[in-house]
Amino acid sequence: MIDLRSDTVTKPTPAMRRAMAEAEVGDDVYREDPTVNRLEDRAAAILGKEAALFLPTGTMGNTIGVKLHTEHGQEVICESRGHLLNYELSMVAWFSGCVLRTIYAEDGILRWDRIRREYRALGPHWAPTGLIEIENTHNMAGGTVYPLDVISEVCDGAHSLGLAVHMDGARLFNAAAYLGVPVSDVVAKADTVTFCLSKALGAPAGSLIAGSARHMDRARLYRKRLGGGMRQAGVLAAAGLIALERHPPLLAADHENARFLASGLAKIHGISIDASKVQTNIVIFSVEGTGFTAPDFSARLKERGVLMNSIDDRRLRLVTHYDVNRESCERALEMVRETAHRAATRGDCG
Ligand SMILES: *Cc1c(COP(=O)(O)O)cnc(C)c1O
C-alpha cells in the first residue's frame, strides 16, 4: 500500500527506535525525565521562545493555547476550515467556554483587515474577542503558508488591541521549509505556538506548545487537567528529539514530491487542480470530471494499492511524507490515471 492519507502514518525510523530503547527516563510529572526536559529545551531554543511543553497531541496544544489566552464567554477568531473548529471535538467550547468566530479565506490565510472587521470590543450584546488563532500551514486549504509579513501584521494588529495570537503550527516546519527561513522567524511574534512531531517530522507521537515561561507554567497545569501528565515519557521524547533535530531538512523532498504529484494530476483528464498553488506537502484536487464521487474514487484507488482520503463529495487530499519516495509517487500517479481513465471509458458515468 502507498499511504498518502496523511503524514501521521509514518513509522519510526531505526534511529528513532534505537533512541527510544536507550532513552534515559524519569517521572516527567516531577519534571525528572531528562529526555523530555532536553526535548522541551531544544524546542524552545529552536523556536526562540522562553519555554516549551511536551504534549501527547496537537489537539491538546491548541486546547491549552486557547485556554491560556481567554476567559469563558469570549470569542476566538479563526479561519472557517480551521482544524480548531472542525477536527477538535469542540474543545474550544468544552474546555474554554468560548465560541469561534470564523472568517473564510480562499487560501486559508487570514489577513489583518479581515480580522479587524470581526473584532468585538466589550459591549452590551456580544461576546468580546479574546484571541486570534491562525493555522500555519493551513491543512484544509491545501498546506498553504502564511507569508511572514502577514503574520507580522496580524500579530501587531492583535497586540495593539490587547489580544494574543496562538499559532496552530501542526506543520510549522513545513511552513519554514517553504519560506526558507528558520522556524523562529515564523513564530517570532506569535504569543504561543503548537507544533506536531507526529506529522511530517515523523515521530510516532507527540506535540509541543511553546511561549513565555509564565504561560508554560500554566500550560503544565492544564496539561495535567486534560490527562496529559505522562510519567516516563522520555521514550517518546527520544524519538521526538530525532524528529526535531534531524528531520526538518527532509521536508524539502516531501514538498518536491507533492509538486510532482500535483503537476502530474493536472494532466489527467477529469481531474482538476491548480498545481501552481501547491506549496508544501498537502495536495487537494477534484475528481468531479471523472464522473466518480470522491469517496468512490478513493475506494477504487485503494483496490489498486493507493490510499488517499476524500475530504468531501468532489475532492481528495493527499499528503506526502518520508515513507513515500518518488518511485511510490510515480506509481500512485499511474494508479490515479488508470482509475480516472476507467471512469472515462466506462460509458455509464453520466
Ligand atoms: C494534525 C493537526 C493538529 C493536531 O492533531 P493531533 O492529531 O491532535 O495531534 C492540529 N492542527 C492541524 C492543522 C493539524 O493538521
The ligand as a Tripos MOL2 file, in Angstrom:
@<TRIPOS>MOLECULE
LIG
   15    15     1     0     0
SMALL
NO_CHARGES

@<TRIPOS>ATOM
      1 C1         -2.9820   17.2160   12.9250 C.3       1 LIG1
      2 C2         -3.3260   18.6200   13.2220 C.ar      1 LIG1
      3 C3         -3.4950   19.0710   14.5400 C.ar      1 LIG1
      4 C4         -3.3450   18.1890   15.7600 C.3       1 LIG1
      5 O1         -3.7620   16.9140   15.6180 O.3       1 LIG1
      6 P1         -3.4960   15.7530   16.6940 P.3       1 LIG1
      7 O2         -3.9410   14.5650   15.9320 O.co2     1 LIG1
      8 O3         -4.3370   16.0650   17.8660 O.co2     1 LIG1
      9 O4         -2.0400   15.7400   17.0250 O.co2     1 LIG1
     10 C5         -3.7900   20.3970   14.7270 C.ar      1 LIG1
     11 N1         -3.8950   21.2430   13.6960 N.ar      1 LIG1
     12 C6         -3.7210   20.8560   12.4250 C.ar      1 LIG1
     13 C7         -3.8050   21.8650   11.3430 C.3       1 LIG1
     14 C8         -3.4410   19.5270   12.1320 C.ar      1 LIG1
     15 O5         -3.2780   19.1580   10.8640 O.3       1 LIG1
@<TRIPOS>BOND
     1     1     2 1
     2     2     3 ar
     3     2    14 ar
     4     3     4 1
     5     3    10 ar
     6     4     5 1
     7     5     6 1
     8     6     7 2
     9     6     8 1
    10     6     9 1
    11    10    11 ar
    12    11    12 ar
    13    12    13 1
    14    12    14 ar
    15    14    15 1
@<TRIPOS>SUBSTRUCTURE
     1 LIG1         1 GROUP 0 **** ****
